[in-house]
Amino acid sequence: MTDLDVTAVLRKTEAGVNAIKLRDRALTPQLRMLLITVNGVKTVAELSASMPTPDEALQLLGELLSAGFVHELAQTQPASRTAPVDAKTSSVASNEVLKTAIRRATRLLVDTLGPDAESLCLQIERCTSATQFNTKISEIARIVGAIRSEKKAAEFLLVTIP
């Protein structure tokens, strides 16, 4: 299904949240990882950027939508998107660095902790600045060290933004 609007924002339904919590066998690993990244803030385009190919991401998002694991939020334009062009251009580079770091961190968390990483991934996705992101990464690294190993915690700390 490729008829999704790339500016649409998707949110997990109750069925989607339960599928992650209960480790629903109906979800393939790719569908599960993509469902974990759906947070009600990211657009379809942003979610697609986390996948190797955008066409595949659109198909998987369509599957999640038709299966009832996610739904489209009503289209509203947030105030930040109507900010003056000067403000946008000054922060575009730092926003892209932050988005990339968030994607790397969430992927590493899912790879390290599996489905138990969802709540930690959501905390990382809420970060709005590099400082906030780095602080959260330090906190989560301690958790990763306690759950897995200090080596895994050290690897996780490598995703901080300089």
Backbone hydrogen bonds, N-H to C=O, Kabsch-Sander energy under -0.5 kcal/mol:
donor,donor_aa,acceptor,acceptor_aa,energy
8,A,5,D,-1.8
10,L,42,K,-1.1
11,R,71,H,-2.3
13,T,69,F,-2.4
17,V,13,T,-2.3
18,N,14,E,-2.5
19,A,15,A,-2.2
20,I,16,G,-1.6
21,K,17,V,-2.5
22,L,18,N,-3.1
23,R,20,I,-0.8
24,D,19,A,-2.7
27,L,24,D,-1.3
32,R,28,T,-2.8
33,M,29,P,-2.4
34,L,30,Q,-2.4
35,L,31,L,-2.7
36,I,32,R,-2.3
37,T,33,M,-1.4
38,V,34,L,-0.8
38,V,35,L,-0.7
40,G,10,L,-1.7
44,V,8,A,-2.1
45,A,6,V,-2.2
47,L,43,T,-2.5
48,S,44,V,-2.4
49,A,45,A,-1.4
50,S,47,L,-1.1
51,M,48,S,-1.7
57,A,53,T,-2.1
58,L,54,P,-2.7
59,Q,55,D,-2.1
60,L,56,E,-2.6
61,L,57,A,-2.9
62,G,58,L,-2.2
63,E,59,Q,-2.0
64,L,60,L,-2.4
65,L,61,L,-2.4
66,S,62,G,-2.8
67,A,63,E,-2.0
68,G,65,L,-1.0
69,F,64,L,-2.3
70,V,64,L,-1.1
71,H,11,R,-2.4
73,L,9,V,-3.0
76,T,74,A,-0.7
81,R,78,P,-1.2
82,T,79,A,-1.4
83,A,80,S,-1.0
88,K,84,P,-1.7
89,T,85,V,-2.7
90,S,86,D,-1.5
91,S,87,A,-0.9
91,S,88,K,-0.8
92,V,88,K,-1.0
95,N,91,S,-2.4
96,E,92,V,-2.3
97,V,93,A,-2.1
98,L,94,S,-2.3
99,K,95,N,-2.8
100,T,96,E,-2.5
101,A,97,V,-2.4
102,I,98,L,-2.6
103,R,99,K,-2.4
104,R,100,T,-2.5
105,A,101,A,-2.7
106,T,102,I,-2.6
107,R,103,R,-2.3
108,L,104,R,-2.4
109,L,105,A,-2.4
110,V,106,T,-2.5
111,D,107,R,-2.4
112,T,108,L,-2.2
113,L,109,L,-3.6
114,G,109,L,-0.6
114,G,110,V,-1.8
116,D,113,L,-1.0
117,A,114,G,-2.0
118,E,115,P,-1.4
121,C,117,A,-2.8
122,L,118,E,-2.4
123,Q,119,S,-1.5
124,I,120,L,-1.9
125,E,121,C,-2.5
126,R,122,L,-0.9
127,C,124,I,-1.7
133,F,129,S,-2.6
134,N,130,A,-2.9
135,T,131,T,-2.2
136,K,132,Q,-2.3
137,I,133,F,-2.6
138,S,134,N,-2.0
139,E,135,T,-2.0
140,I,136,K,-2.7
141,A,137,I,-2.4
142,R,138,S,-1.4
143,I,139,E,-1.2
144,V,140,I,-2.9
145,G,141,A,-2.6
146,A,142,R,-1.9
147,I,143,I,-2.4
148,R,144,V,-3.3
149,S,144,V,-0.6
153,A,149,S,-1.9
154,A,150,E,-2.4
155,E,151,K,-2.1
156,F,152,K,-2.2
157,L,153,A,-1.8
158,L,154,A,-0.6
158,L,155,E,-1.0
159,V,156,F,-1.6
160,T,157,L,-1.4
